[in-house]
Amino acid sequence: MKNSQVTIKDIAKELGISSSTVSRALKNHPNVSPETKKAVTDLAEKYNYQPNSIALSLRRSKSNTIGVIIPEIVHFFFSTVISGIEDIAYSAGYSVIVSQSNESYDREVIDTFALSKNRVDGILISMSRETTKYDHFETIHKRGLPIVFFDRVCDAINCSKVVVDDFDGAYQVTRHLIQQGFKRIAHLAGPENLILSKHRMDGYKKALKEHSLEFDESIIIRGRAADNETLAKQLTTQLLNSANPPDAMFAINDRAALGVMKAVKEKGLKIPQDFAIAGFSNWEFTAMTDPAITTVDQPGFKMGQEAAKLLIREIEAEKDEVIEPEIKILKTDLIIRGSSVAV
């Protein structure tokens, strides 16, 4: 074999593996075993293999770039997801372009088509809270552009998805509040179009039912308060001033839980003796409030890693290879702090 003429196909033939496996090994792809990576890199070094990146890009119409659409870049959870995506993407030879919809359906549509026109190899998507129509996703999916949803997913598109176990997380935190002796537990719910909102509501309801506690619609806060600390405070104050106020609140996220805490303190109630609070996501600030907020930890970094792996697997599949969509559900952890247990 002449060293100057060595190609991926030559390396694959000598090792008895596919060209795509060689390509992935050279990019340090996480799905290739360490043994295979070593065999490929050793042989490539032996023959002084040098990839022709320009020719490869033209031949395969690849940009080696992944697009990511998130609702908010300042959101602590999504920042950890991005870190997980980049961890896998960069190690596999891909760059990452991040767009934020700012919770706007219109911005999400613009971002989706902008990334597609810029020839990204695939897109990772977490939907905005306004999204109830999915034509923009369907259009790029039908064109053959790989997409993977994470956290806020769309069941209308037959593609891979990565989520946390929202149902179990909500069930565990609500059960914890009940076990602390609270009987009238309110829920500050998320946007009804988001699947995760439904799953967290269902987990909350299951815990109530198992402990023979009535589900009371009058202590459910719905709407935009989930992403608006000020509105969460205002609506919680209204509940606290009602004729039959709750004695605890499970908020769909930590930002809302902070608004709840401000309302409770302003009312002059002691936390958690008079009123308990729990959130969801484990934002950094939850450990710094007084008292610290009980919450449900989501593995954001791992979610990003798993979503990136699924997308890269689809991007690098052979043309005749059928990739079946996968749904990965990641476990959550209940973090018990002073807002629900007297310390």
N, C-alpha and C positions, 0 to 999 in steps of 0.2 A: 504494500500500500504506500503510495507516495504521500508524504506528509502534506504537501501544498494542496493536494486535491481532496483531503479528507472532508467528508460531509457527515451530517447527522445520520444519514442512511448507512454510511460505512461503519460508523460506531455501533449502530443498532444491529447491523448484520453480524458483526464480529461477536457481539455479546448475546445475540439471539433474543433480542427484545424489540419492541416496536419503536419507530422513530419518535412518536409522541412521548413515549416514556423517557427517551434520551433527552428530548427537548425540555421536559419537565424537570428532569434530574439536573440539567445544566442551569436551570433557574432556581434550584433549591426548593422545588415545590413540596409542600408539606405532605402530600399524599404518596410520595415516592419514598420507599424504604431507605434507611441510611446505607445499607449494603449496596443497593443498586446505585445510589448517588455516588458512592465511593468508586464503584467499578467504572461508571461512566466518566467521572472526572479524572480518574487515573489514566484511562485510555485517551481521553481528550488531551491531557497534558503530554502523554507519550508521543502523540502524533501532532502536537502543536496545533490543535484545532482552533480556528478562529471563525466565529459566526459572521456571516454577511448580514448585518442587521437591516440595511436598506433593502436588500433583495428579499429578505424574509418578510419585511413589512409590506412590500408591494405584492408579493406572491400570496400572502394570506390575508391581505387587507386588514391588518391588525395595527392598532396604535399602541398596544400595551398600556392602555389607560382605562381605569375604572371610574365611572361616575357614581357619586353618592348624593342622594337627596334626603335631607333631614328637615324636621319642622323648625328647629331652633339650634343654632350653633352654640348659644350661651347655656343651653340646658346641660346640667352636669352629666346626666345619664347619656345623652347623645355624644358628648365629648369623649366619654369613655368608650362608646361604641366605635367612634372614628379611630381611636387609638388601636383598637383591636383589628379593625379593617386594615389600617396601614401596616400593622405588624405582619399580617399574612401577605398583603399585596406587594409590599416592597421586597420581601424575601423571595417572592415568586417572579420578580422582575416587572412589576406593574407600578405605574404612577397612579395617584388618586386625585380626582377633582371633586371638591365638595361644594354643593349648592344648598342654600336654605330657603325653604318656602315661606318662612315667617308665618306659618299657620294659614297661608292663603292658598286656596284652590287655584286661582289664576296664576299665581307665581309658580306653583307646582307644575302646571301645564307648560308654562314657558320654559322652566328648567328642564323638564323631561325632553322636550323637542330640541332644546339647545344642546344638551349633552348628546343626543342622537345625531344631530347634524355635525357635531364636532368629532364624530366617528369614535366614540368610546367603545370599548369591546363589550361592555355590559354595564348595567346600572343596579345599584343597591338602593332600595327605597323604603322610607318610613313616611306614611301619608300625613298630610295636614289634617287638622281637626275639621276643616271645612269640606273635605272631599267626600262627596256622595255619588259622583259620576266617575267612571273609569275609562272613558273612551281613549284618553291619552295613553294609558297603560296598554290597552288592548291594541292600539295602533302600532306601537313599537314592538310589542310582543309578536304580532302577526308578521312583522317584517323580519323576524328572526333574531332580534337583539335580545340576548339573555338578560333576564331581570330576576332579582331575588328580593323579596320583601322582608323587613325585620321590624319587630316590635309592633308598629301599627300596620297591619297587613290587610290585603284585599283578597277575600275569598273568591271573587268573581274571576280572577286570573289563575289559570292552572300553571303555577310555577312554584319553585321552592320558597320556603318561608322559615324564619327563625323567630321564635317568641319565647317569653318566659311563661311559667305556669301561673298566669294571673288568677285563675280560679282558686288554686290551692293557696297562693299567697294571701289573697283576701280572706279565704276561709280561716287560715291559721291566725291572722291578726285579729279577726272578729272574735274567734273562739277565745283568744287570749284575753280580750277585753271582758268577755262574759265570765271567764274564770276569775277575774279580779273583782267580780261582784257587781259589775255594771249591767243594768237591765234594760235601759232605754237608749240604745246605741243608734245614733244618726249616721247617715252616709252622705258624704259630699261626692256625687258621682261625676263621671267624665262625659264627654260628648257621646250621644247615643249612637252615632254612626260608626264609632270605633268599636271593633270587636273586643278589644281589651277592656273597654268600659263595661260591656255586657258580662264578660267573664268575671270581672271583679265584683260586679253587683250580684251575680249568681253565687259566688263564693261567700259573700256576706249573707245572702239569704239562707244558704245551706246551714251556716253556723247558727243563725237564729232559730231555724226550724229544729235542728238537733237538740237545742236547749229549751224548746217549747216557748220561745219568745216570738211575739207577733211582729210581722213585717208591717210597718206603719208608713204609708206614703207621705204622711204629713211631716215626717222628719227626714225626708230625702231631699237634698239640694241638687237640682239638675241645672244644666246649662254651662255658661262660660266661666263659672266660678272656679272650675278645675285649674285654669291657667291664669287666674287673676287673683292675686293675694288680697287686694283691696276689696273686691267683690265677695270673696270667700269670707272675709271678716264681716262685711255688711250683712250678708245673708245668715251667717251664724248668729250675729247679734239679734236678728229677728227671731230666730228659733229660741234663743235663750230668754227672750222677752215674751214668749208665747205662754198660753195657759198651762200647757203640759210639756215643759222643755225636756230635752234629752239630758242624759248624764254622761255621755261619751260621744265621740265622733271618730269614725274611720274615714279619712280623706283619701281620694284616689291618688293623690301625689303629695309630696312634701311641701311644695309651694303653697298648695291649698291648706295643708295642715298648719303652716305658719300663720296664715290668715285667721284660721280657727283659734290658734293659741292667743293671738292678739285680742280677739273678741272676748275670749274667756277671761283673760287678765283684766281687760277694761271693765268687765262686769263685776270684778272683785271676787271671782271664784278661785279656790285653790286647786292647783293641778298637781297630782291627780285625785286628791281627796274628794273634791266636789265634782270634778269633770276630768275625764281622761281623753287623751288625744293620740291618734296613730295615723301615720302617713304611709307612703309607698314610694320607693326608689332609692332611699338612703343617700340623699344629697349630703354633701360635706357639712353644710350648716346645721344639719339635724343633731350633730353631736355637740354643737356649741350653744344651743339655745338653753334657756333656764326655765324649766328643766329640759334636758335633752329629749328629743322626740323619738318615741317608738316608731319603727318603720319596717318595711320589707325591702331587703337588699336584692337588687337585680344584678345579675352578672353581665354588665354592659360590655366589658372588654371581651369576654368570651363570646357574647352575642356577635360582636363585630368580627371576631375570628371565624366563627362558624359560617356567618353569612358570606364572608369573602371566600372561604374554601368552597362553598357550594357554587358561587358564581364562577370562580376560576375553573372549577371542574367542568362546568358547562362550556365556558369559553374555549377550553383546550381540548374538548372532545373531538374525535374524528368525525368527518362528515356523515359517515354511515352509522355512527354510534348513537344509540338511543339513551338519553339521560332522563330517567324518571324523576319527577319533582319529589322533593323530600320536605317534610315538616319536622323541624327540630324544636323540641320544647325543653327549655332549660329550667332547672329548679331554682327556687328562691330561698332566702333565709330570713327568718323573723329576728329582728334586732330589738330586744326589749330594753327600754330606757325609762327615765324618770317620769315621762309624761303619762305613763299608764301604771306604773308601780311606784309606790312611795319608797323612797330610799333615805 
